[in-house]
Amino acid sequence: MPKTKFVLIGSGLAGGLLAAYLGRRGYDVDLYERRADPREGNIVGGRSINLAISTRGIHALEQIGLAHEALQHAIPMRGRMIHPAGAGARTIFSPYDVDPKKCINSIGRAALNTTVIEAAQRYSNVRVHFNHKCTDVDLDGAVAHLEKIDGAVEAAVSAANPKIIPAHGDAVIGVDGAFSAVRQSMQLKIANFQYDESYLAHGYKEMTIPPGPGGSWRMEKNALHIWPRKSFMMIALPNPDGSFTCTLFWEFEGPRSFATTQSDDDVHRFFDEEFPDAVPLMPTLLEDFRQNPTGSLVTIRCAPWFYRGKVCLVGDAAHAVVPFYGQGMNAAFEDCVVLDECLEKFPDDRERAFAEYFSRRKENADALADLAIGNFIEMRDKTASKAFRAKKKIDHLLEAALPGIYLPLYTMVTFTQIPYAEAARRARLQDGIVRGGILLLVGICLLLLAVTIASK
Ligand SMILES: Cc1cc2nc3c(=O)[nH]c(=O)nc-3n(C[C@H](O)[C@H](O)[C@H](O)COP(=O)(O)OP(=O)(O)OC[C@H]3O[C@@H](n4cnc5c(N)ncnc54)[C@H](O)[C@@H]3O)c2cc1C
């Protein structure tokens, strides 16, 4: 019997990892990527330079024996280092968990991308083709149409259009990110395909804090730095070479925004007012601000994620989320594990495998989308407040006092594999109980006070 053949579109983070998983299962895999080979110096443009990887993502790498290789240069971040507003304000460290060993890890996107692609290429049944852009997919035929980008070498050229190459498979998997061409074909051809995209009013821009002398870090290395400023914020993640990548999340429009901050003086004034401790560490601030693109932040929800046993969506193509929980890639990696489990469970019925994968992931992807937007408000607005830090301390006290029973939401999302939707439900229940407990305690105190006064 001929081997099942998968055509994968997109060799980003999830595409590379999924190709490795499918390769290990013995499938024939052709992976097509519109960009050039990242090992030839092509920077993964338009996305963050580094990302935070946590338990879910690490688990997915461990399952295929890649965690050690991928994490060797990652930098553990044990908590948030908050930079309050105002010149001379002291930074405040807020650990992520009561257990200091629980941390998230800053990892380079390009290095991780190369690791997963190389892992896939170790299987002789996996072939990776760079410089091939998918234009659309014939869903019933499981055929992806690919346009060769300059420099691509390919023999099979379609007679109808000399630049378009058909890639025939038993199934096509769209791992082609938030603006997926595979998903667009599904939108066009599946009746009642549900699709929703929403953009934040904020965009993001990356800037650099270069290394200190001898490759040292010019701020605390093992922390995710945050400058919360109510309606906007800047964050910084450490890199192995001693630098930090800063990301400013700011309104596109408005009296103080990307749109109105045009001249060098405007940029300097804004940074001097808002991030005075960071400015001396950012010698290329103006160049970075001018040259680096301003990215948009989109949430995409769609359904279904599959068409018969022929087409399926994985990662951002199925569920792009805003980056404030640091979970988009982690969730995309978790998709790969779940899809692999479903293919194992239904080896002879791909449609059932895809359907089960969709039903296990959809509710969780929707829950993550909501959590990610909620965490933006928490990071930019609440982390600077005393009430927020007090709540975190209560969370950690309860977690220590009730191990395995009380788990803060951040802990469940970041340091466990509890499905996102269940974590959100459990956190709501816990919050209700804690709030009820506090009200009861206040009630008892007031009652005791009233009894004491009355008895005098
Ligand atoms: C600023 C920012 C910070 C982030 N930080 C974090 C973080 O800290 N932690 C975290 O877990 N997640 C983070 N994310 C989210 C994370 O980047 C994504 O969830 C992750 O990249 C999704 O992986 P993917 O493989 O599905 O998509 P992508 O990484 O986008 O890969 C898609 C691939 O498909 C290719 N492609 C696209 N269209 C075509 C086509 N038509 N034909 C062929 N190839 C195509 C692209 O070139 C790309 O290589 C962040 C995102 C942003 C924007």
The ligand as a Tripos MOL2 file, in Angstrom:
@<TRIPOS>MOLECULE
LIG
   53    58     1     0     0
SMALL
NO_CHARGES

@<TRIPOS>ATOM
      1 C1          5.1840   40.3200   18.6940 C.3       1 LIG1
      2 C2          4.8520   38.8780   18.9210 C.ar      1 LIG1
      3 C3          5.3570   38.2260   20.0300 C.ar      1 LIG1
      4 C4          5.0500   36.8900   20.2640 C.ar      1 LIG1
      5 N1          5.5410   36.2810   21.3940 N.ar      1 LIG1
      6 C5          5.2010   35.0140   21.6630 C.ar      1 LIG1
      7 C6          5.7070   34.3680   22.8310 C.ar      1 LIG1
      8 O1          6.4300   34.9560   23.6310 O.2       1 LIG1
      9 N2          5.3590   33.0670   23.0490 N.ar      1 LIG1
     10 C7          4.5410   32.3850   22.2020 C.ar      1 LIG1
     11 O2          4.2480   31.2090   22.4720 O.2       1 LIG1
     12 N3          4.0670   32.9670   21.0720 N.ar      1 LIG1
     13 C8          4.3680   34.2540   20.7820 C.ar      1 LIG1
     14 N4          3.9020   34.8440   19.6510 N.ar      1 LIG1
     15 C9          3.0180   34.0740   18.7580 C.3       1 LIG1
     16 C10         3.8190   33.2040   17.8210 C.3       1 LIG1
     17 O3          4.7040   34.0060   17.0730 O.3       1 LIG1
     18 C11         2.9010   32.4610   16.8730 C.3       1 LIG1
     19 O4          1.8240   31.8890   17.5730 O.3       1 LIG1
     20 C12         3.6700   31.3540   16.1470 C.3       1 LIG1
     21 O5          4.6520   31.9240   15.3400 O.3       1 LIG1
     22 C13         2.7030   30.5000   15.3250 C.3       1 LIG1
     23 O6          3.4450   29.5730   14.5680 O.3       1 LIG1
     24 P1          2.9150   29.1010   13.1450 P.3       1 LIG1
     25 O7          3.9310   28.1500   12.6370 O.co2     1 LIG1
     26 O8          1.4960   28.6870   13.2540 O.co2     1 LIG1
     27 O9          2.9120   30.4260   12.2480 O.3       1 LIG1
     28 P2          4.1520   31.2740   11.7540 P.3       1 LIG1
     29 O10         5.2380   31.2280   12.7340 O.co2     1 LIG1
     30 O11         3.6050   32.5850   11.3470 O.co2     1 LIG1
     31 O12         4.6700   30.4980   10.4570 O.3       1 LIG1
     32 C14         3.9310   30.4940    9.2560 C.3       1 LIG1
     33 C15         4.8830   30.1560    8.1310 C.3       1 LIG1
     34 O13         4.1410   30.0010    6.9450 O.3       1 LIG1
     35 C16         4.7890   30.6970    5.8950 C.3       1 LIG1
     36 N5          3.7570   31.0710    4.9260 N.ar      1 LIG1
     37 C17         2.7790   32.0000    5.0960 C.ar      1 LIG1
     38 N6          2.0000   32.0530    4.0040 N.ar      1 LIG1
     39 C18         2.4910   31.1430    3.1320 C.ar      1 LIG1
     40 C19         2.1180   30.7480    1.8330 C.ar      1 LIG1
     41 N7          1.0680   31.3080    1.1990 N.pl3     1 LIG1
     42 N8          2.8260   29.7800    1.2290 N.ar      1 LIG1
     43 C20         3.9050   29.1960    1.8530 C.ar      1 LIG1
     44 N9          4.3180   29.5570    3.0750 N.ar      1 LIG1
     45 C21         3.6120   30.5100    3.7280 C.ar      1 LIG1
     46 C22         5.4420   31.8860    6.5750 C.3       1 LIG1
     47 O14         6.4870   32.4290    5.8050 O.3       1 LIG1
     48 C23         5.9140   31.2610    7.8680 C.3       1 LIG1
     49 O15         7.1920   30.7000    7.7470 O.3       1 LIG1
     50 C24         4.2140   36.1820   19.3710 C.ar      1 LIG1
     51 C25         3.7140   36.8260   18.2390 C.ar      1 LIG1
     52 C26         4.0270   38.1510   18.0150 C.ar      1 LIG1
     53 C27         3.4650   38.8340   16.7960 C.3       1 LIG1
@<TRIPOS>BOND
     1     1     2 1
     2     2     3 ar
     3     2    52 ar
     4     3     4 ar
     5     4     5 ar
     6     4    50 ar
     7     5     6 ar
     8     6     7 ar
     9     6    13 1
    10     7     8 2
    11     7     9 ar
    12     9    10 ar
    13    10    11 2
    14    10    12 ar
    15    12    13 ar
    16    13    14 ar
    17    14    15 1
    18    14    50 ar
    19    15    16 1
    20    16    17 1
    21    16    18 1
    22    18    19 1
    23    18    20 1
    24    20    21 1
    25    20    22 1
    26    22    23 1
    27    23    24 1
    28    24    25 2
    29    24    26 1
    30    24    27 1
    31    27    28 1
    32    28    29 2
    33    28    30 1
    34    28    31 1
    35    31    32 1
    36    32    33 1
    37    33    34 1
    38    33    48 1
    39    34    35 1
    40    35    36 1
    41    35    46 1
    42    36    37 ar
    43    36    45 ar
    44    37    38 ar
    45    38    39 ar
    46    39    40 ar
    47    39    45 ar
    48    40    41 1
    49    40    42 ar
    50    42    43 ar
    51    43    44 ar
    52    44    45 ar
    53    46    47 1
    54    46    48 1
    55    48    49 1
    56    50    51 ar
    57    51    52 ar
    58    52    53 1
@<TRIPOS>SUBSTRUCTURE
     1 LIG1         1 GROUP 0 **** ****
